[in-house]
């Protein structure tokens, strides 16, 4: 099976990585397909299995870990796992696609370590921690405690930015979208790294 390229987008919550990834997926010339993550958390709202996530029980997730079925995985909280199944990436490569990930910082770096030559790791940086907090509050999807937890985690995540191939500062969304498109487009047409 021909392996495509891997494009990892990582960032603290509220940085805009999901918006950027959705924009790139609409660009047919990039030939991208989204890697659906597996999780042991409960479905939220109208989420759909095998569309939003592969929803697994904690015991199913642990069995996949034992079987070495994950490209990367992490236990975020006790029995609350997230990960990328190897079969998901293989499925997308079999379709002749390049795989794009919207993934946490540690997962993104693990993929980069496993596939250093064929992975472009992009870190999306918010203009500031204060702006990040404002964005998270505007979502109105989480409690103040949860937002404060995400903001505290963001400081540690920001420290990992230099480990990524490229840092996009999302202080202007249109500019960030164009920058992401240019960087990914260049990476996909070159045989070497950006």
C-alpha positions in Angstrom: 0.0 0.0 0.0 1.3 3.4 -0.9 1.7 5.6 2.1 0.6 9.2 1.8 1.8 12.1 3.8 0.7 13.0 7.3 -0.3 16.6 8.3 -0.6 17.1 12.1 -2.3 20.2 13.5 -1.9 20.7 17.2 -2.6 23.5 19.5 -4.2 24.5 22.9 -8.0 24.5 22.8 -9.3 27.7 21.4 -6.3 28.4 19.1 -8.3 27.8 15.9 -6.8 24.5 14.7 -10.1 22.8 14.0 -11.2 25.8 11.9 -8.0 25.6 10.0 -8.2 21.9 9.5 -11.8 22.2 8.2 -10.7 24.9 5.8 -7.9 22.7 4.4 -10.2 19.7 4.0 -12.3 21.7 1.6 -9.3 22.3 -0.7 -9.6 19.4 -3.2 -6.1 20.0 -4.7 -4.6 19.0 -1.3 -6.2 15.6 -1.5 -6.7 15.4 2.3 -8.8 13.1 4.4 -9.5 13.6 8.1 -8.2 11.0 10.6 -11.1 10.1 13.0 -9.8 9.6 16.5 -10.9 6.9 18.9 -12.0 7.8 22.4 -13.4 6.2 25.5 -15.4 9.2 26.6 -19.2 9.4 26.2 -20.8 10.9 23.1 -21.7 14.5 23.4 -24.8 15.9 21.8 -25.4 14.7 18.2 -21.9 13.1 17.8 -21.9 10.1 15.5 -19.7 7.0 15.9 -17.2 6.6 13.0 -17.9 10.2 11.9 -16.9 12.4 14.9 -15.0 9.7 16.8 -14.7 5.9 17.1 -16.4 5.6 20.5 -15.0 2.6 22.5 -15.5 1.5 26.1 -12.5 1.9 28.4 -12.0 -1.8 28.3 -12.2 -2.0 24.5 -9.7 0.9 24.3 -7.3 -0.9 26.7 -7.5 -4.1 24.6 -6.5 -2.1 21.5 -3.6 -0.7 23.5 -2.5 -4.3 24.5 -2.9 -5.3 20.8 -0.6 -2.4 19.7 -3.4 -1.1 17.5 -2.7 2.6 18.0 -0.4 4.9 16.2 -0.6 7.1 19.3 -2.8 7.2 22.4 -3.1 9.0 25.7 -5.1 8.7 28.9 -6.2 12.3 29.4 -8.0 11.6 32.7 -8.6 8.2 34.4 -10.2 5.8 31.9 -10.7 8.7 29.5 -8.6 7.8 26.5 -8.0 9.3 23.0 -5.9 7.8 20.2 -5.4 7.2 16.5 -6.0 3.7 15.3 -3.4 2.4 12.8 -6.3 1.0 10.7 -7.8 4.5 10.4 -4.6 5.8 8.7 -4.3 2.7 6.6 -7.9 3.1 5.5 -7.3 6.7 4.3 -3.9 5.8 2.6 -5.7 3.0 0.8 -8.0 5.7 -0.7 -4.9 7.4 -2.0 -5.3 10.3 0.5 -2.9 12.4 2.6 -4.0 12.2 6.2 -4.7 15.3 8.3 -5.0 15.3 12.1 -6.6 17.7 14.5 -4.9 16.3 17.6 -3.4 17.3 21.0 0.2 18.3 21.3 1.6 15.1 22.7 -0.2 12.9 20.2 1.0 15.1 17.3 4.6 14.9 18.5 4.3 11.0 18.8 3.1 10.8 15.1 6.0 13.1 14.1 8.5 10.8 15.9 7.1 7.6 14.3 7.0 9.1 10.7 9.6 11.9 10.8 10.1 12.2 7.0 6.4 12.0 5.9 4.9 14.2 8.6 4.4 17.9 8.7 3.8 19.0 12.3 2.1 22.4 12.6 1.5 24.2 15.9 -1.3 26.8 15.9 -0.5 29.5 18.4 -3.0 31.9 19.9 -2.0 35.5 20.0 -2.0 35.4 23.9 -3.3 33.4 26.8 -5.8 36.2 27.5 -7.1 35.9 23.9 -7.3 32.2 24.3 -9.5 32.5 27.4 -11.8 35.0 25.6 -12.2 32.6 22.7 -13.0 29.7 25.0 -15.6 31.8 26.9 -17.2 32.8 23.6 -17.9 29.2 22.7 -20.2 28.9 25.7 -19.7 25.1 25.8 -17.8 24.7 29.1 -17.9 25.8 32.7 -15.4 28.4 34.0 -13.6 25.6 35.9 -13.1 23.7 32.7 -12.0 26.8 30.8 -9.5 27.6 33.6 -8.2 24.0 33.4 -7.7 24.4 29.6 -5.9 27.7 30.0 -3.6 26.2 32.6 -2.8 23.3 30.2 -2.2 25.8 27.4 0.9 27.2 29.0 2.6 23.8 29.0 1.4 23.1 25.4 2.8 26.5 24.2 6.2 25.5 25.6 6.2 22.6 23.0 5.7 24.8 20.0 9.5 24.8 19.0 9.3 21.0 18.6 7.0 21.4 15.6 8.1 22.0 12.0 6.0 25.2 11.7 4.3 27.6 14.0 1.3 29.5 12.7 0.2 32.4 14.9 -3.6 32.8 14.6 -4.0 36.4 15.4 -5.9 37.0 12.1 -7.9 34.0 10.9 -7.8 34.8 7.1 -4.1 35.2 7.3 -3.7 32.0 9.3 -5.9 30.0 6.8 -3.8 31.3 3.8 -0.5 30.5 5.6 -1.7 27.0 6.5 -2.8 26.4 2.9 0.5 27.6 1.5 2.6 25.5 4.0 0.6 22.3 3.5 0.5 22.7 -0.3 4.3 23.2 -0.4 4.9 20.1 1.8 2.7 17.9 -0.3 4.5 18.7 -3.6 8.0 18.3 -2.2 9.8 15.1 -1.5 11.7 16.7 1.4 10.7 18.6 4.4 9.5 22.2 4.5 
